[in-house]
Amino acid sequence: MNLKRCWLVPLCFGVLLPPDGGTVESLELAVEALEGAGWSADGIEVRLRVGEDGGLAASIRIVGVLLPAPLGGLGTVELRCDSVVLTATTYRCENGRAKVRESPLDERAFPVRAAYDRAGGRLAIASPGLPFGGLEWSVDADWSPGAWRAEVGLEGADAAVFQAAAVSLLDTPAPLEIFGGSIGLTADVRGDADGLRALRATVTLADLGLSNEAGTVAAEDLDATITVTAETGATDEPIDYRLAIAAVDGEAYLEPAYLNVSASPLELEAAGRIDAGGGRIEIAAARLEHRGVLQADGSAVLIRGDDTLALEEAEFAVTEAVFPGVYANYLQGFLTGTALAKLETAGRVNGTVRLARGRLERVDLAIQHLDADDGEERLAFYGVTGRIDWSREAAATPRTSRLAWNGGFLYAIGFGAGEARFRSTPGHVSLDGGLRVPVLDGALVVDTLEAAGIGTGEPNVAFDARLEPVSLGRVTTAIGWPALPGKLSGELPLLSVSEGELTLGGGLTARVFDGIVRISDLRIEQPFGTNPKTAADVTMDNLDLGLVTDVFTFGRIEGRLDGSISGLRMLRGRPVAFDADFYTPPDDDSRHRISRRALSNISEIAGGGTALLSSGFLSLFKEFRYDTLGISCTLEGDVCQMSGVRPAENGYYLVKGTGLPRIDVIGHAREVNWPRLLAQISEAIRSREVSTTPQNEEE
């Protein structure tokens, strides 16, 4: 019997009951094609037989089956039904076993049941163990005119095997490498002849481990549940979606955020719409509940390009941001590689933030008792409280912000409590009134503090202040140097910060060792980065060498000293280039004396210097008179080009003696290794305890 459409079911029954009362044990049928909404079957061969229990059984072979994406076309389907029910409108296969060749499915037999409702044109197929990608899936699907649906389930599957199956089915490269964990899935998918119309899926992850090649996404031992629903009316209509994520254990890294879920479970909910082309993604409402760390609500619009995802606009209301949790989970990764990468923090922040087209549009934050300390006394502030209120939109009157603090450190220099008020207009923030910050036993008085270009990512900061006299000893002790006598003061006019560079328009003046030290043309690139670069010029006028050598115990020298360090360049606090010159002032009429120990140290530091004696009774004298002394060094890389106060035969004078007994120190090395020179100076200084009282040398 070869039928185009087998709809004469009573006839099919009749051929099994011939008029003479005999019995036909089997019957073979051939159907050219069957089709329904989104599916079709071709080359159908059916063999009906009477089973041992008197019921019908069947063997079915189908040459080709076409199902909706992503399954698509299947090759040969072989189906054995141990129980077949045929009625005038329904064909049902119970207790079936099927095997599919040349298809995405694994080529092994699996249990199945199927039914075809001829009256409604509905085909239903179900299997508790559909083999695909090395896994067994539970599937319950049906196709009817104008619609189809499928319910899919998977329990405790190996997550890496699941990923491989998904990649094979969707024919796309894997964006992540999964190296551990299990996954469970329940999904209800519905659609029509034109494609997918609705999806509801729940994914359960246990002990998941994954990462991407770039290292920007990673997870370890992650336990989470993800629920997604999506609906669309037609192919060219937007997709409405809802997303819920509940993570209860493990760790995750989504650059730059590191989420310690074990310590702080996380819940995220979002709902919105995706346009038909997928280019515009609206997050109409989102809620984040990160226990003990962050509570926030918000909305956003994202624009997706070929390989990009840009933030069009966003607004967030932060109910509570708790430190150190916010810093450890959301900020520390962003600050990796900077001087702020290992802060100890505390405090709370709440408020609102709005962005548009990648720019900051609005900030209104309340800060409560915020502390931050890098643990190395480079930067710290304590007890910061206040409000930051700024908007790119113009207001009738400037907005006002206020910050107060209890104290802190900047490069080991402690500062005291203070309060500052600011006025802001679009793109501009300025100090409202003056500001005086206690610094050790002095103070920093700020007259001007302005920032332009706020919200652009590259603000320009202008600063005008003066430093009221601070005991230099307290400053040098704070940074680990010997306590130096004198006061440090100066003007800081036109200090500015632009594109990561701090520039000092004026100069700093230190009154020290009964003389003056001036620092000018100061520039610091990345001042709080891990590789700060510093440039400056330094001059020294009329320093008392007696006071200098009393502090550093280099060996006592009496007299005055001028000097300069031009073109100073430092990397991470270490000099890499300069042109330095230190010498006795031409008009110095003070007492010139130098100890035997100082002479010895100068000879060693000179890189081969030798002392030329004017008599053989040197051991009888503890000090000597000199006419002039000095040393010059031009540093390039690790090499210093050396010279002295004047040329000498086969060298240069470092110390030119006078009177009797007379001694000269002459340097011969023109090039000296800079690290070795530093080590020699350090050794000379360490050879005695540092003191602030005059030296009593024992020669």
Buried (B, 14 or more C-beta within 10 A) or exposed (E): EEBEEBEEBEEBBEEBEEEEEEEEEEBEBEBEEBBBBBBBBBBBEBBBBBEEEEEBBBBBBBEBBBBBEEBEEBBBBBBBBBBBEBEEEBBBBBEBBBBBEEBBBBEEBBBBBBBBBBEEBBBBBBBBEBBBBEBBBBBBBBBBBEBBBBBBBBBEBBBBBBBBBBBBBEEEEBEEEBEBBBBBBBBBBBBBBEEBBBBBBBBBBBBBBBBEEEEEBBBBBBBBBBBBBBBBEEEEEBBBBBBBBBBEBBBBBEBEBBBBBBBBBBBBBBBBBBBEEEEBBBBEEBBBBBBEBBBBBBBBBBBBEEEEEEBBBBBBBBEBBBBBBBBBBBBBBBBEEEBBBEBEBBBBBBBBBBBBEEBBBBBBBBBBEBBBBBEEBBBBBBBBBBBBBBBBEEEEEBBEBBBBBBBBBBEBBBBBEBBBBBBBBBBBBBBBEEBBBBBBEBBBBBBBBBBBEBBEEEBBBBBBBBBBBBBBBBBBBBEEBBBBBBBBBBBBBEBBBBEEBBBBBBBBBBBBBBBBBBBBBBBBBBBBBEEBBBBBBBBBBBBBBBBBBBBBBBBBBBBBBBBBBBBBBBEEEEBBBBBBBBBBBEEBEBEBBBBBBBBBBBBBBBBBBEBEBBEEEBEEBEBBBBBBBBBBBBBEEEBBEBBBBEEBEEBBBBBBBEEEBBBBBBBBBBEBBBEEBBEBBEEBBEEBEEBEEEBEBEE
